[in-house]
């Protein structure tokens, strides 16, 4: 009998604008080892209009919330098989509420209106929503939910990475005259949604590719040059020795007052400098080029991932 041990994956980072080909941004070629050639470089695009290749494989916030609800429903159905009513943790977020700008902070703060109104306070206007407490479980319900007895050493109970593998794994536990699934109902709900078969692509695969593209873009000579020009602009604006758009809050000691007058003044200068050097336009074009390269390199896996993602949406629709 397969006794593979638990490895818990995380359950669940167009306004039309003029375009221009900037001198010196053509790159060194399309080979794997060189800097990729760029397509049109937009002039100060709004981050909400950026369309990157990996977007096609990434859930929107509304979709993430919906998938969380589906996973809870699958867990609840599993618990019901053993006679337990489990409502799950109710999300305080409303799916589809408001427009989403998934790239709002990809290159640091970039929206002049937001900078002038809120500085670096990303949570402005959202309010604080208390996270609902998880439902209390009896000892018997705990066993069914987690596939282990209360007080057991975490991570030692038999588990499976996919639902297909789980059929061959004996949890060693029973409830209501039935075998408890490997990893309990919590893991079964995850596997049914994100890892039903042995060829299921890891949920974090696309996130990893997007992160890799971003890391490569940060080292690209065209981005390095744009960031240096932005830093020089910031220096002239009275904010010296800030080497990266990601370091402004820390370098200026704004952590405790990200939306105060000092933060707003700095944020306005930050965004103005980004626009002066077209940092978002250049970096966005470079980021897109590296993502395109990775999409091409991993085309087969991404096609499978996209097919499986569509299957998740169909499952969500079937559950109502």
WORA-V724280 format. One record per pair of residues at least 12 apart in sequence whose ideal C-beta (glycine too) atoms are under 10 Angstrom apart, sorted by the first residue. I is the first residue (numbers start at 1). J is the second residue. If there is no record, write none. Layout:
((I & J) (I & J))
//
This chain:
((1 & 158) (1 & 168) (1 & 169) (1 & 170) (1 & 172) (2 & 158) (2 & 160) (2 & 165) (2 & 166) (2 & 167) (2 & 168) (2 & 169) (2 & 170) (2 & 182) (3 & 157) (3 & 158) (3 & 159) (3 & 168) (3 & 169) (3 & 170) (3 & 171) (3 & 172) (3 & 182) (4 & 158) (4 & 159) (4 & 160) (4 & 161) (4 & 165) (4 & 166) (4 & 168) (4 & 169) (4 & 182) (5 & 155) (5 & 156) (5 & 157) (5 & 158) (5 & 159) (5 & 160) (5 & 169) (6 & 146) (6 & 147) (6 & 148) (6 & 154) (6 & 155) (6 & 156) (6 & 157) (6 & 158) (6 & 159) (6 & 160) (6 & 161) (6 & 182) (6 & 183) (6 & 187) (7 & 155) (7 & 159) (7 & 160) (7 & 161) (7 & 183) (8 & 154) (8 & 155) (8 & 159) (8 & 161) (8 & 183) (8 & 186) (8 & 187) (8 & 190) (9 & 161) (9 & 187) (9 & 190) (9 & 191) (9 & 194) (9 & 195) (9 & 202) (9 & 203) (9 & 204) (10 & 190) (10 & 194) (10 & 203) (10 & 204) (10 & 207) (11 & 68) (11 & 71) (11 & 75) (11 & 186) (11 & 187) (11 & 189) (11 & 190) (11 & 193) (11 & 194) (11 & 203) (12 & 59) (12 & 64) (12 & 67) (12 & 68) (12 & 70) (12 & 71) (12 & 72) (12 & 189) (12 & 190) (12 & 193) (12 & 194) (12 & 203) (13 & 105) (13 & 106) (13 & 207) (13 & 210) (13 & 211) (13 & 214) (13 & 215) (14 & 45) (14 & 46) (14 & 48) (14 & 49) (14 & 50) (14 & 51) (15 & 45) (15 & 46) (15 & 48) (15 & 49) (16 & 42) (16 & 45) (16 & 49) (17 & 42) (17 & 43) (17 & 44) (17 & 45) (17 & 46) (17 & 49) (17 & 281) (18 & 40) (18 & 42) (18 & 43) (18 & 44) (18 & 45) (18 & 281) (19 & 39) (19 & 40) (19 & 41) (19 & 42) (19 & 43) (19 & 45) (19 & 281) (19 & 285) (20 & 40) (20 & 41) (20 & 42) (20 & 43) (20 & 278) (20 & 281) (21 & 38) (21 & 39) (21 & 40) (21 & 41) (21 & 285) (22 & 38) (22 & 40) (22 & 41) (22 & 43) (22 & 222) (22 & 226) (22 & 278) (22 & 281) (22 & 282) (22 & 285) (24 & 221) (24 & 222) (24 & 225) (25 & 37) (25 & 38) (25 & 39) (25 & 41) (25 & 221) (25 & 222) (25 & 225) (25 & 226) (25 & 281) (25 & 282) (25 & 285) (25 & 286) (26 & 38) (26 & 222) (27 & 220) (27 & 221) (27 & 222) (27 & 285) (27 & 286) (27 & 289) (28 & 221) (30 & 289) (30 & 292) (30 & 293) (30 & 296) (31 & 293) (32 & 293) (32 & 296) (32 & 297) (35 & 216) (35 & 217) (35 & 219) (35 & 220) (35 & 221) (35 & 222) (35 & 223) (35 & 286) (35 & 289) (35 & 290) (36 & 216) (36 & 217) (36 & 220) (36 & 285) (36 & 286) (36 & 288) (36 & 289) (36 & 290) (36 & 291) (36 & 292) (36 & 293) (37 & 289) (38 & 220) (38 & 222) (38 & 282) (38 & 284) (38 & 285) (38 & 286) (38 & 288) (38 & 289) (39 & 285) (39 & 288) (39 & 289) (39 & 292) (40 & 281) (40 & 285) (41 & 222) (41 & 278) (41 & 281) (41 & 282) (41 & 283) (41 & 284) (41 & 285) (41 & 286) (41 & 288) (42 & 278) (42 & 280) (42 & 281) (42 & 282) (42 & 284) (42 & 285) (43 & 275) (43 & 278) (43 & 280) (43 & 281) (43 & 282) (44 & 110) (44 & 112) (44 & 271) (44 & 274) (44 & 275) (44 & 276) (44 & 277) (44 & 278) (44 & 279) (44 & 280) (44 & 281) (45 & 103) (45 & 110) (45 & 278) (45 & 280) (45 & 281) (45 & 284) (45 & 285) (46 & 101) (46 & 103) (46 & 104) (46 & 110) (46 & 111) (46 & 112) (46 & 113) (46 & 280) (47 & 101) (47 & 102) (47 & 103) (47 & 104) (47 & 105) (47 & 106) (47 & 107) (47 & 109) (47 & 110) (47 & 111) (47 & 280) (47 & 284) (48 & 99) (48 & 100) (48 & 101) (48 & 102) (48 & 103) (48 & 104) (48 & 110) (48 & 111) (49 & 101) (49 & 103) (49 & 284) (50 & 101) (50 & 102) (50 & 103) (50 & 104) (50 & 106) (50 & 107) (50 & 110) (50 & 280) (50 & 281) (50 & 283) (50 & 284) (50 & 285) (50 & 287) (50 & 288) (51 & 103) (51 & 284) (51 & 288) (52 & 102) (52 & 103) (52 & 106) (52 & 210) (52 & 213) (52 & 214) (52 & 284) (52 & 287) (52 & 288) (52 & 290) (52 & 291) (52 & 292) (52 & 295) (53 & 209) (53 & 210) (53 & 213) (53 & 287) (53 & 288) (53 & 289) (53 & 290) (53 & 291) (53 & 292) (53 & 293) (53 & 294) (53 & 295) (53 & 296) (53 & 302) (54 & 206) (54 & 207) (54 & 209) (54 & 210) (54 & 211) (54 & 213) (54 & 214) (54 & 287) (54 & 288) (54 & 291) (54 & 292) (54 & 294) (54 & 295) (54 & 302) (55 & 102) (55 & 103) (55 & 206) (55 & 210) (55 & 291) (56 & 206) (56 & 295) (56 & 302) (56 & 306) (56 & 309) (57 & 201) (57 & 205) (57 & 206) (57 & 207) (57 & 209) (57 & 210) (57 & 295) (57 & 302) (57 & 303) (57 & 305) (57 & 306) (57 & 309) (58 & 102) (58 & 206) (58 & 207) (58 & 210) (58 & 309) (59 & 102) (59 & 206) (59 & 309) (59 & 312) (59 & 313) (60 & 95) (60 & 96) (60 & 100) (60 & 102) (61 & 93) (61 & 95) (61 & 96) (61 & 97) (61 & 98) (61 & 100) (61 & 101) (61 & 102) (62 & 93) (62 & 94) (62 & 95) (62 & 96) (62 & 97) (62 & 98) (62 & 100) (63 & 95) (63 & 96) (63 & 100) (63 & 309) (63 & 312) (63 & 313) (63 & 316) (64 & 93) (64 & 95) (65 & 91) (65 & 93) (65 & 94) (65 & 95) (65 & 96) (65 & 97) (66 & 91) (66 & 95) (66 & 96) (66 & 312) (66 & 313) (66 & 316) (66 & 317) (67 & 95) (67 & 193) (67 & 194) (67 & 203) (67 & 309) (67 & 312) (67 & 313) (67 & 315) (67 & 316) (68 & 88) (68 & 89) (68 & 91) (68 & 93) (68 & 95) (68 & 193) (69 & 88) (69 & 90) (69 & 91) (69 & 93) (69 & 95) (69 & 316) (69 & 319) (70 & 189) (70 & 192) (70 & 193) (70 & 312) (70 & 313) (70 & 315) (70 & 316) (70 & 317) (70 & 318) (70 & 319) (70 & 320) (71 & 88) (71 & 186) (71 & 189) (71 & 190) (71 & 192) (71 & 193) (71 & 194) (71 & 312) (71 & 316) (72 & 86) (72 & 87) (72 & 88) (72 & 89) (72 & 90) (72 & 91) (72 & 189) (73 & 88) (73 & 189) (73 & 193) (73 & 315) (73 & 316) (73 & 319) (73 & 320) (74 & 88) (74 & 185) (74 & 186) (74 & 188) (74 & 189) (74 & 190) (74 & 191) (74 & 192) (74 & 193) (74 & 315) (74 & 319) (75 & 87) (75 & 88) (75 & 145) (75 & 184) (75 & 185) (75 & 186) (75 & 187) (75 & 188) (75 & 189) (75 & 190) (75 & 192) (75 & 193) (76 & 88) (76 & 185) (76 & 189) (77 & 185) (77 & 188) (77 & 189) (77 & 192) (77 & 319) (78 & 144) (78 & 145) (78 & 180) (78 & 181) (78 & 184) (78 & 185) (78 & 186) (78 & 187) (78 & 188) (78 & 189) (78 & 192) (79 & 137) (79 & 141) (79 & 144) (79 & 145) (79 & 175) (79 & 184) (79 & 185) (79 & 186) (79 & 188) (79 & 189) (80 & 185) (81 & 144) (81 & 175) (81 & 176) (81 & 178) (81 & 180) (81 & 181) (81 & 185) (81 & 188) (82 & 140) (82 & 141) (82 & 143) (82 & 144) (82 & 145) (82 & 174) (82 & 175) (82 & 176) (82 & 177) (82 & 178) (82 & 180) (82 & 181) (82 & 185) (83 & 140) (83 & 141) (83 & 144) (83 & 175) (83 & 176) (83 & 178) (84 & 137) (84 & 138) (84 & 140) (84 & 141) (84 & 144) (84 & 145) (84 & 175) (84 & 176) (84 & 185) (85 & 135) (85 & 141) (86 & 135) (86 & 137) (86 & 141) (86 & 144) (86 & 145) (86 & 185) (86 & 186) (87 & 135) (88 & 132) (88 & 134) (88 & 135) (88 & 189) (89 & 131) (89 & 132) (89 & 133) (89 & 134) (89 & 135) (90 & 132) (90 & 135) (91 & 129) (91 & 131) (91 & 132) (92 & 129) (92 & 130) (92 & 131) (92 & 132) (93 & 129) (98 & 125) (98 & 126) (101 & 114) (103 & 280) (103 & 284) (103 & 287) (104 & 122) (105 & 120) (105 & 122) (105 & 245) (105 & 246) (106 & 210) (106 & 214) (106 & 217) (106 & 280) (106 & 283) (106 & 284) (106 & 287) (107 & 214) (107 & 217) (107 & 218) (107 & 223) (107 & 226) (107 & 227) (107 & 230) (107 & 245) (107 & 246) (107 & 274) (107 & 279) (107 & 280) (107 & 282) (107 & 283) (107 & 284) (107 & 287) (108 & 120) (108 & 227) (108 & 230) (108 & 244) (108 & 245) (108 & 246) (108 & 247) (108 & 248) (108 & 249) (108 & 267) (108 & 270) (108 & 271) (108 & 274) (108 & 279) (108 & 280) (108 & 283) (109 & 122) (109 & 245) (109 & 246) (109 & 248) (109 & 249) (109 & 266) (109 & 267) (109 & 268) (109 & 270) (109 & 271) (109 & 274) (110 & 245) (110 & 270) (110 & 271) (110 & 274) (110 & 275) (110 & 279) (110 & 280) (110 & 283) (110 & 284) (111 & 267) (111 & 271) (111 & 280) (112 & 267) (112 & 268) (112 & 270) (112 & 271) (112 & 272) (112 & 274) (112 & 275) (113 & 271) (114 & 267) (114 & 271) (115 & 263) (115 & 264) (115 & 265) (115 & 266) (115 & 267) (115 & 268) (115 & 269) (115 & 270) (115 & 271) (115 & 272) (115 & 274) (116 & 264) (116 & 265) (116 & 267) (116 & 268) (116 & 271) (117 & 259) (117 & 264) (117 & 267) (118 & 258) (118 & 259) (118 & 263) (118 & 264) (118 & 267) (119 & 249) (119 & 254) (119 & 257) (119 & 258) (119 & 259) (119 & 260) (119 & 261) (119 & 262) (119 & 263) (119 & 264) (119 & 265) (119 & 266) (119 & 267) (119 & 268) (119 & 270) (120 & 248) (120 & 249) (120 & 252) (120 & 254) (120 & 255) (120 & 257) (120 & 258) (120 & 259) (120 & 260) (120 & 263) (120 & 264) (120 & 266) (120 & 267) (120 & 270) (121 & 249) (121 & 254) (121 & 257) (121 & 258) (121 & 259) (121 & 260) (121 & 263) (121 & 264) (121 & 267) (122 & 258) (122 & 259) (123 & 258) (123 & 259) (124 & 258) (124 & 259) (137 & 150) (138 & 150) (139 & 151) (140 & 175) (140 & 176) (141 & 175) (141 & 184) (141 & 185) (142 & 184) (143 & 171) (143 & 173) (143 & 174) (143 & 175) (143 & 180) (143 & 184) (144 & 171) (144 & 173) (144 & 174) (144 & 175) (144 & 176) (144 & 178) (144 & 180) (144 & 181) (144 & 184) (144 & 185) (144 & 186) (144 & 188) (145 & 180) (145 & 183) (145 & 184) (145 & 185) (145 & 186) (145 & 187) (145 & 188) (145 & 189) (146 & 173) (146 & 180) (146 & 183) (146 & 184) (146 & 185) (146 & 186) (146 & 187) (147 & 159) (147 & 166) (147 & 169) (147 & 171) (147 & 172) (147 & 173) (147 & 180) (147 & 181) (147 & 182) (147 & 183) (147 & 184) (147 & 185) (147 & 186) (147 & 187) (147 & 188) (148 & 171) (148 & 172) (148 & 173) (148 & 180) (148 & 183) (148 & 184) (149 & 172) (149 & 173) (157 & 171) (157 & 172) (157 & 173) (157 & 180) (157 & 182) (157 & 183) (157 & 184) (157 & 187) (158 & 170) (158 & 171) (158 & 172) (158 & 173) (158 & 182) (158 & 183) (159 & 171) (159 & 181) (159 & 182) (159 & 183) (159 & 184) (159 & 187) (159 & 191) (160 & 181) (160 & 182) (160 & 183) (160 & 187) (160 & 188) (160 & 191) (160 & 195) (161 & 182) (161 & 183) (161 & 187) (161 & 191) (161 & 195) (161 & 198) (161 & 200) (161 & 202) (162 & 191) (162 & 192) (162 & 194) (162 & 195) (162 & 196) (162 & 197) (162 & 198) (162 & 199) (162 & 200) (163 & 181) (163 & 182) (163 & 187) (163 & 188) (163 & 190) (163 & 191) (163 & 192) (163 & 193) (163 & 194) (163 & 195) (163 & 196) (163 & 197) (163 & 198) (163 & 200) (164 & 191) (164 & 195) (164 & 196) (164 & 197) (164 & 198) (164 & 199) (164 & 200) (165 & 182) (165 & 191) (165 & 195) (165 & 197) (165 & 198) (166 & 181) (166 & 182) (166 & 183) (166 & 187) (166 & 188) (166 & 191) (166 & 192) (166 & 195) (166 & 196) (167 & 181) (167 & 182) (168 & 182) (169 & 181) (169 & 182) (169 & 183) (170 & 182) (171 & 183) (171 & 184) (171 & 187) (190 & 203) (192 & 312) (192 & 315) (193 & 311) (193 & 312) (193 & 315) (193 & 316) (193 & 319) (194 & 308) (194 & 309) (194 & 312) (195 & 308) (196 & 308) (196 & 311) (196 & 312) (196 & 315) (197 & 308) (197 & 311) (199 & 301) (199 & 304) (199 & 308) (200 & 304) (200 & 305) (200 & 308) (200 & 311) (201 & 298) (201 & 301) (201 & 302) (201 & 303) (201 & 304) (201 & 305) (201 & 306) (201 & 307) (201 & 308) (201 & 309) (202 & 301) (202 & 305) (203 & 305) (203 & 308) (203 & 309) (203 & 312) (205 & 298) (205 & 301) (205 & 302) (205 & 304) (205 & 305) (206 & 294) (206 & 295) (206 & 298) (206 & 301) (206 & 302) (206 & 305) (206 & 306) (206 & 309) (208 & 294) (208 & 298) (209 & 290) (209 & 291) (209 & 294) (209 & 295) (209 & 297) (209 & 298) (209 & 301) (209 & 302) (209 & 305) (210 & 287) (210 & 290) (210 & 291) (210 & 294) (212 & 290) (212 & 291) (212 & 294) (213 & 286) (213 & 287) (213 & 288) (213 & 289) (213 & 290) (213 & 291) (213 & 292) (213 & 293) (213 & 294) (213 & 295) (214 & 283) (214 & 286) (214 & 287) (214 & 290) (214 & 291) (215 & 290) (216 & 286) (216 & 287) (216 & 289) (216 & 290) (216 & 291) (216 & 293) (216 & 294) (217 & 282) (217 & 283) (217 & 284) (217 & 285) (217 & 286) (217 & 287) (217 & 288) (217 & 289) (217 & 290) (217 & 291) (218 & 244) (218 & 246) (218 & 283) (218 & 286) (218 & 287) (218 & 290) (219 & 290) (220 & 282) (220 & 283) (220 & 286) (220 & 287) (220 & 289) (220 & 290) (221 & 286) (222 & 282) (222 & 283) (222 & 285) (222 & 286) (222 & 289) (223 & 279) (223 & 282) (223 & 283) (223 & 284) (223 & 285) (223 & 286) (223 & 287) (223 & 290) (224 & 286) (225 & 277) (225 & 282) (226 & 274) (226 & 277) (226 & 278) (226 & 279) (226 & 280) (226 & 281) (226 & 282) (226 & 283) (226 & 286) (227 & 243) (227 & 244) (227 & 245) (227 & 246) (227 & 274) (227 & 277) (227 & 279) (227 & 282) (227 & 283) (228 & 243) (228 & 277) (229 & 273) (229 & 274) (229 & 276) (229 & 277) (229 & 278) (229 & 279) (229 & 282) (230 & 242) (230 & 243) (230 & 244) (230 & 245) (230 & 270) (230 & 273) (230 & 274) (230 & 275) (230 & 276) (230 & 277) (230 & 278) (230 & 279) (230 & 283) (231 & 243) (231 & 244) (231 & 245) (231 & 247) (231 & 273) (231 & 277) (232 & 273) (232 & 276) (232 & 277) (233 & 269) (233 & 270) (233 & 272) (233 & 273) (233 & 274) (233 & 275) (233 & 276) (233 & 277) (233 & 279) (234 & 248) (234 & 251) (234 & 266) (234 & 269) (234 & 270) (234 & 272) (234 & 273) (234 & 274) (235 & 273) (236 & 269) (236 & 273) (236 & 276) (237 & 265) (237 & 266) (237 & 268) (237 & 269) (237 & 270) (237 & 272) (237 & 273) (237 & 276) (238 & 265) (238 & 266) (238 & 269) (239 & 251) (239 & 252) (239 & 265) (239 & 266) (239 & 269) (239 & 270) (239 & 273) (242 & 266) (242 & 270) (242 & 273) (245 & 270) (245 & 271) (245 & 273) (245 & 274) (245 & 279) (245 & 280) (245 & 283) (248 & 263) (248 & 266) (248 & 267) (248 & 269) (248 & 270) (249 & 263) (249 & 266) (249 & 267) (249 & 270) (251 & 266) (252 & 265) (252 & 266) (252 & 267) (252 & 270) (254 & 266) (254 & 267))
//
